């Protein structure tokens, strides 16, 4: 599923990223396919979202979050 | 030796740099680019070394224009800035991600010192680091434990630097045969990231133990990004900041005014009368006063912005504002530059460097001058006091204050409108993303706040100050000199009129002064402008004010003072009274409501600031943008002023 469909507080594992440049920049920050993260904040009015992995909290614009395919963790 | 300080953003890098260099640091630019380079010289064991701060990066491959400078330096070992020794500061609470940059730099075979910072915070998060094992894995890089915020470990770091200056040891390669990749080779960069993280994870297994802690959700973050409370808190903070900036700065501004006045009087008394004394007292000193008067506001505004930045709150502002300003072609990161521009557009425009997108950055710096800066305040206050009555509306709102607020609002609204138009016209050059870390909240480090404030004051004083002073001197020269023959003719004409002959001694004198000023170079200049500005309701005196304030808006008030001061006999009257009484030749008041409002609106739009143009040119490396700004805002100013003259 797309990252945008995840709801607040849920955890997921990153499956793939459809934009190569974005994928590279995220990888450099340590967010690689297979990394587990949780969605911790959503800005109002469909604004950016913030995810937490390792000890990093990262904000991503919601349209860019569409590039991320994830598997929900129960 | 040339030493560079590297680190991820939010690792305490600037705290460390400030701790090591204090007030000795100087700000320059990396050659050929407009990226700030903070640098300081220091002495160890009789040798001089230079330490410079590298922009905060996560990887040697850039995410923005600003980061590209680091890539360019590291790509080329013969570069003048290529570091002979690197200090890498890493956040103990986030070893994995921080070590990514470290291993890249290590693989470039640069001798390094590693600063392990914020171990106290890591410990609170249940992270334990086995230092002995860690050190064994990078045997040739001394690891120094530090707390840069409170200043612990400075001597240990200096000793480690001494050691590496002598030994210049490098680690074995992490990635065998690593060489910096080309910027275009994105696939290979990704492969590098995967390989490196695999190695780092493997490596950290023996070094780091994470004790399981209950997942603490930040209630503060939920509040600060709440659809209602988030914006309410941000508005409240802004309101308090601007209240403080304007009320607190009033006192030092008054002291500065008095001090300059005293200095001018004292030097007039001490120096022999003549051109040189006039130059000092009427040209140079008022010019300097025009610079110093803004320092309190700029200092206060950046004091507050620095605190917001230090605590990590600004990243939350970017987070909640990005969606709001995006339809206007702006970025969440445009908020700080635009707010700074309300003190002065110069630091504001320089702050746009943090915006990674070319298009969003260009739009931000293009509209920044429309945010009402402090240089407009003296112009607005003078004009408001002239044409807006001191009344209350609904018993609570002061009309004069409301008008000032409306002018600020008009500027902001126009900035958004222009931004929206530009969004439709400009094409983005590169792909880019809003990828921003939200750091943990921290108490501000006051040393950092102080140094930021000093840095901004310096920036303003030297970037804008020199132009303001220079223009003030030119202005003085032009207003006190003129073609002599015309002046003589005009005076003899005046002597023949019956109005002059009937007048008293003092009235005669004032008429002569007025004629003299009218026939100075500047008077002639202002008069040639009359046909153009007459539709706006302006006379030649306002024309002079407009021309002289093309360099800097607040010069308008100074020019008016100069022009009206020529009436020596009325010297005891305030400038406000003189202007209020001034009439056109047909007997109507010069400053009626229409002219006053039209003039204020003119100043909302017109790009009357040489320093801004100079900074935009420097930041965009082209004259195209400053010229476009001048034309666009000049046209808007004229049009809107004309409309106001018709309406009011």
Interface residues (C-beta under 8 A of the other chain):
Chain A: X9 X19 X20 X21 X22 X23 X24 X25 X26 X27 X28 X29 X30 X32 X40 X41 X42 X43 X44 X45 X46 X47 X48 X50 X54 X55 X56 X57 X58 X59 X60 X61 X64
Chain B: X58 X59 X61 X63 X93 X94 X96 X97 X100 X125 X127 X186 X187 X189 X190 X193 X194 X197 X217 X218 X221 X222 X225 X226 X227 X230 X231 X315 X318 X319 X320 X322 X323 X324 X332 X431 X433 X434 X435 X436 X437 X438 X439
